[in-house]
């Protein structure tokens, strides 16, 4: 399993817009072939902080996600709403075991 954990900081006046844009991206991402999870979390302590947990069967599936219309729309829409560039950490998902 190929997992990316993405950390995002959003301008306080753009939180609701960001959440709406993320919902559209989420709804389409979970329909992609190879997608296992696409969770979007908001910090309970700091509402401007978000974490994305994106799990795909393979690296190729994750790469294909970055080429979808919904991802490209999300990326371009939210770019100016962030207080700093988003930061992704690539992880190898160990459990649950996914057969590809």
N, CA, C and O of each residue as an XYZ file, in Angstrom:
400
protein
N       0.848     -1.165      0.000
C       0.000      0.000      0.000
C       0.901      1.237      0.000
O       1.882      1.308      0.740
N       0.551      2.198     -0.836
C       1.313      3.444     -0.985
C       0.510      4.557     -0.325
O      -0.590      4.882     -0.771
N       1.054      5.139      0.729
C       0.334      6.119      1.533
C       1.076      7.450      1.513
O       2.302      7.496      1.621
N       0.316      8.524      1.373
C       0.860      9.864      1.517
C       0.083     10.559      2.625
O      -1.148     10.576      2.622
N       0.814     11.126      3.565
C       0.213     11.942      4.606
C       0.612     13.380      4.293
O       1.795     13.719      4.262
N      -0.389     14.212      4.063
C      -0.148     15.583      3.619
C      -0.586     16.550      4.718
O      -1.690     16.446      5.251
N       0.293     17.484      5.043
C       0.029     18.498      6.059
C      -0.225     19.830      5.362
O       0.560     20.263      4.519
N      -1.340     20.477      5.728
C      -1.736     21.725      5.082
C      -2.104     22.757      6.143
O      -2.793     22.450      7.116
N      -1.633     23.983      5.940
C      -2.016     25.125      6.776
C      -2.761     26.112      5.899
O      -2.282     26.493      4.831
N      -3.939     26.526      6.356
C      -4.833     27.351      5.555
C      -5.050     28.703      6.237
O      -5.070     28.790      7.465
N      -5.211     29.749      5.438
C      -5.536     31.074      5.971
C      -6.869     30.995      6.712
O      -7.802     30.334      6.255
N      -6.954     31.665      7.843
C      -8.151     31.553      8.694
C      -9.429     32.009      7.989
O     -10.511     31.503      8.289
N      -9.321     32.939      7.075
C     -10.518     33.404      6.372
C     -10.905     32.509      5.198
O     -11.876     32.799      4.500
N     -10.163     31.431      4.969
C     -10.432     30.524      3.854
C     -10.777     29.105      4.318
O     -10.886     28.198      3.493
N     -10.948     28.908      5.607
C     -11.189     27.559      6.141
C     -12.421     26.913      5.509
O     -12.341     25.784      5.025
N     -13.545     27.602      5.506
C     -14.784     26.998      4.986
C     -14.694     26.741      3.482
O     -15.167     25.713      2.998
N     -14.090     27.672      2.746
C     -13.883     27.467      1.307
C     -12.981     26.264      1.066
O     -13.232     25.460      0.169
N     -11.935     26.147      1.869
C     -11.005     25.025      1.739
C     -11.719     23.710      1.997
O     -11.538     22.747      1.251
N     -12.523     23.662      3.039
C     -13.251     22.433      3.360
C     -14.204     22.041      2.226
O     -14.326     20.860      1.904
N     -14.868     23.006      1.632
C     -15.783     22.724      0.521
C     -15.023     22.180     -0.690
O     -15.466     21.223     -1.324
N     -13.887     22.787     -1.007
C     -13.072     22.311     -2.135
C     -12.540     20.907     -1.864
O     -12.481     20.073     -2.767
N     -12.155     20.656     -0.624
C     -11.636     19.335     -0.257
C     -12.718     18.268     -0.331
O     -12.442     17.127     -0.702
N     -13.941     18.630      0.017
C     -15.027     17.660     -0.056
C     -15.221     17.186     -1.487
O     -15.395     15.990     -1.723
N     -15.194     18.108     -2.447
C     -15.335     17.728     -3.853
C     -14.186     16.834     -4.303
O     -14.401     15.857     -5.020
N     -12.969     17.165     -3.886
C     -11.810     16.351     -4.236
C     -11.935     14.962     -3.610
O     -11.665     13.955     -4.265
N     -12.339     14.912     -2.363
C     -12.520     13.638     -1.657
C     -13.548     12.757     -2.358
O     -13.294     11.581     -2.616
N     -14.711     13.331     -2.664
C     -15.796     12.555     -3.256
C     -15.397     11.916     -4.573
O     -15.848     10.815     -4.887
N     -14.563     12.587     -5.345
C     -14.091     12.024     -6.612
C     -12.903     11.101     -6.424
O     -12.775     10.107     -7.138
N     -12.034     11.414     -5.477
C     -10.828     10.599     -5.260
C     -11.166      9.193     -4.796
O     -10.505      8.235     -5.195
N     -12.192      9.055     -3.954
C     -12.528      7.715     -3.452
C     -13.120      6.825     -4.541
O     -13.268      5.621     -4.337
N     -13.459      7.398     -5.686
C     -13.969      6.622     -6.813
C     -12.860      6.165     -7.757
O     -13.118      5.383     -8.672
N     -11.649      6.631     -7.553
C     -10.535      6.287     -8.445
C     -10.160      4.818     -8.297
O     -10.199      4.273     -7.193
N      -9.795      4.172     -9.408
C      -9.271      2.805     -9.307
C      -7.989      2.828     -8.468
O      -7.132      3.692     -8.656
N      -7.870      1.906     -7.575
C      -6.665      1.823     -6.759
C      -6.730      2.626     -5.477
O      -5.855      2.475     -4.625
N      -7.737      3.476     -5.305
C      -7.844      4.242     -4.064
C      -8.392      3.360     -2.955
O      -9.400      2.675     -3.130
N      -7.722      3.384     -1.817
C      -8.157      2.618     -0.654
C      -8.750      3.513      0.425
O      -9.708      3.129      1.097
N      -8.185      4.705      0.592
C      -8.683      5.685      1.575
C      -8.286      7.069      1.096
O      -7.259      7.259      0.446
N      -9.123      8.018      1.434
C      -8.805      9.412      1.159
C      -9.468     10.224      2.261
O     -10.546     10.788      2.073
N      -8.813     10.276      3.404
C      -9.356     10.927      4.599
C      -8.811     12.349      4.719
O      -7.632     12.604      4.473
N      -9.684     13.254      5.097
C      -9.281     14.637      5.327
C      -9.645     14.972      6.767
O     -10.799     14.848      7.177
N      -8.640     15.397      7.523
C      -8.803     15.662      8.945
C      -8.510     17.133      9.226
O      -7.636     17.734      8.602
N      -9.249     17.701     10.170
C      -9.024     19.075     10.606
C      -8.632     19.041     12.078
O      -9.273     18.361     12.879
N      -7.599     19.762     12.427
C      -7.130     19.797     13.806
C      -8.220     20.328     14.734
O      -8.875     21.326     14.432
N      -8.405     19.652     15.862
C      -9.344     20.112     16.880
C      -8.762     21.294     17.658
O      -9.504     22.090     18.235
N      -7.446     21.402     17.670
C      -6.778     22.474     18.411
C      -6.559     23.730     17.585
O      -6.594     24.842     18.111
N      -6.332     23.549     16.285
C      -6.071     24.680     15.397
C      -6.824     24.440     14.096
O      -6.354     23.672     13.256
N      -7.977     25.073     13.906
C      -8.808     24.796     12.729
C      -8.170     25.168     11.391
O      -8.727     24.846     10.341
N      -7.029     25.831     11.402
C      -6.337     26.153     10.146
C      -5.417     25.023      9.686
O      -4.832     25.100      8.606
N      -5.290     23.989     10.493
C      -4.387     22.870     10.186
C      -5.195     21.652      9.734
O      -6.173     21.261     10.372
N      -4.760     21.066      8.619
C      -5.420     19.902      8.045
C      -4.392     18.812      7.755
O      -3.216     19.086      7.515
N      -4.864     17.584      7.784
C      -4.046     16.430      7.424
C      -4.851     15.581      6.443
O      -6.026     15.293      6.670
N      -4.210     15.194      5.365
C      -4.819     14.286      4.400
C      -4.125     12.931      4.556
O      -2.900     12.860      4.659
N      -4.911     11.870      4.572
C      -4.380     10.503      4.589
C      -4.866      9.862      3.298
O      -6.047      9.547      3.151
N      -3.935      9.674      2.360
C      -4.268      9.164      1.034
C      -3.600      7.806      0.857
O      -2.373      7.707      0.853
N      -4.407      6.765      0.710
C      -3.868      5.412      0.554
C      -4.302      4.849     -0.797
O      -5.484      4.838     -1.142
N      -3.320      4.390     -1.538
C      -3.555      3.774     -2.843
C      -2.893      2.394     -2.860
O      -1.957      2.131     -2.104
N      -3.391      1.529     -3.726
C      -2.821      0.183     -3.827
C      -1.360      0.243     -4.253
O      -0.519     -0.486     -3.727
N      -1.066      1.125     -5.215
C       0.295      1.206     -5.749
C       0.712      2.666     -5.919
O      -0.114      3.578     -5.888
N       2.001      2.854     -6.097
C       2.524      4.188     -6.383
C       1.928      4.718     -7.684
O       1.621      5.905     -7.789
N       1.767      3.850     -8.666
C       1.207      4.262     -9.953
C      -0.218      4.795     -9.789
O      -0.611      5.745    -10.465
N      -0.993      4.176     -8.882
C      -2.346      4.671     -8.613
C      -2.302      6.074     -8.015
O      -3.125      6.924     -8.356
N      -1.349      6.313     -7.129
C      -1.201      7.637     -6.515
C      -0.762      8.665     -7.558
O      -1.236      9.801     -7.549
N       0.127      8.273     -8.440
C       0.580      9.168     -9.510
C      -0.594      9.504    -10.430
O      -0.743     10.651    -10.852
N      -1.417      8.521    -10.736
C      -2.581      8.749    -11.596
C      -3.547      9.742    -10.953
O      -4.185     10.528    -11.654
N      -3.657      9.713     -9.627
C      -4.515     10.661     -8.912
C      -4.101     12.098     -9.221
O      -4.956     12.967     -9.394
N      -2.809     12.346     -9.292
C      -2.301     13.706     -9.535
C      -2.588     14.202    -10.949
O      -2.358     15.371    -11.261
N      -3.095     13.306    -11.807
C      -3.416     13.682    -13.176
C      -4.916     13.832    -13.411
O      -5.337     14.157    -14.521
N      -5.724     13.601    -12.379
C      -7.169     13.676    -12.546
C      -7.641     15.133    -12.580
O      -6.999     16.027    -12.030
N      -8.768     15.339    -13.233
C      -9.336     16.687    -13.326
C      -9.690     17.213    -11.938
O      -9.438     18.380    -11.639
N     -10.269     16.370    -11.089
C     -10.684     16.852     -9.768
C      -9.493     17.247     -8.901
O      -9.568     18.220     -8.150
N      -8.387     16.494     -8.998
C      -7.197     16.886     -8.228
C      -6.633     18.202     -8.749
O      -6.324     19.096     -7.962
N      -6.496     18.331    -10.072
C      -5.923     19.544    -10.655
C      -6.787     20.765    -10.338
O      -6.260     21.847    -10.080
N      -8.104     20.596    -10.358
C      -9.008     21.685     -9.986
C      -8.803     22.061     -8.530
O      -8.699     23.242     -8.198
N      -8.743     21.046     -7.650
C      -8.522     21.307     -6.221
C      -7.198     22.042     -6.011
O      -7.151     23.060     -5.320
N      -6.131     21.527     -6.606
C      -4.792     22.117     -6.450
C      -4.775     23.583     -6.838
O      -4.239     24.421     -6.112
N      -5.365     23.891     -7.990
C      -5.348     25.270     -8.469
C      -6.274     26.166     -7.650
O      -5.977     27.343     -7.446
N      -7.380     25.622     -7.187
C      -8.350     26.401     -6.412
C      -7.790     26.806     -5.062
O      -7.957     27.952     -4.646
N      -7.130     25.891     -4.371
C      -6.712     26.142     -2.982
C      -5.300     26.715     -2.843
O      -4.889     27.073     -1.739
N      -4.572     26.803     -3.916
C      -3.153     27.195     -3.841
C      -2.933     28.497     -3.071
O      -2.023     28.572     -2.244
N      -3.735     29.503     -3.322
C      -3.547     30.805     -2.667
C      -4.155     30.866     -1.269
O      -4.012     31.871     -0.573
N      -4.822     29.812     -0.863
C      -5.465     29.783      0.454
C      -4.538     29.238      1.531
O      -4.869     29.296      2.715
N      -3.380     28.709      1.137
C      -2.457     28.107      2.093
C      -1.484     29.149      2.625
O      -1.092     30.069      1.907
N      -1.096     28.999      3.887
C      -0.139     29.927      4.477
C       1.294     29.527      4.199
O       2.217     30.315      4.403
N       1.480     28.297      3.730
C       2.798     27.772      3.363
C       2.563     26.595      2.434
O       1.457     26.055      2.402
N       3.572     26.182      1.675
C       3.374     25.029      0.798
C       2.992     23.785      1.596
O       3.512     23.550      2.687
N       2.083     22.998      1.043
C       1.708     21.757      1.713
C       2.901     20.812      1.729
O       3.787     20.885      0.878
N       2.901     19.932      2.709
C       4.038     19.034      2.891
C       3.533     17.597      2.952
O       2.724     17.253      3.814
N       4.011     16.759      2.036
C       3.602     15.360      2.000
C       4.715     14.442      2.467
O       5.889     14.659      2.165
N       4.329     13.416      3.206
C       5.252     12.393      3.675
C       4.789     11.064      3.080
O       3.651     10.646      3.291
N       5.667     10.412      2.346
C       5.358      9.129      1.728
C       5.627      8.016      2.736
O       6.667      7.988      3.394
N       4.668      7.105      2.839
C       4.797      5.976      3.771
C       4.465      4.680      3.053
O       3.695      4.660      2.093
N       5.051      3.618      3.528
C       4.684      2.292      3.056
C       3.646      1.746      4.030
O       3.933      1.533      5.208
N       2.448      1.524      3.524
C       1.402      0.984      4.376
C       1.676     -0.487      4.684
O       1.837     -1.295      3.769
N       1.726     -0.826      5.942
C       2.006     -2.200      6.350
C       0.735     -2.990      6.648
O       0.571     -4.117      6.180
N      -0.166     -2.389      7.433
C      -1.389     -3.069      7.827
C      -2.548     -2.105      7.711
O      -2.419     -0.954      8.129
N      -3.664     -2.521      7.165
C      -3.934     -3.878      6.720
C      -3.156     -4.220      5.460
O      -2.757     -3.328      4.711
N      -2.944     -5.478      5.229
C      -2.241     -5.957      4.046
C      -3.196     -5.847      2.856
O      -4.351     -6.267      2.921
N      -2.680     -5.273      1.771
C      -3.479     -5.094      0.559
C      -2.861     -5.935     -0.544
O      -1.668     -5.823     -0.826
N      -3.662     -6.763     -1.155
C      -3.199     -7.569     -2.290
C      -3.423     -6.783     -3.564
O      -4.536     -6.339     -3.847
N      -2.353     -6.615     -4.333
C      -2.458     -5.865     -5.597
C      -2.451     -6.783     -6.772
O      -2.532     -6.326     -7.912
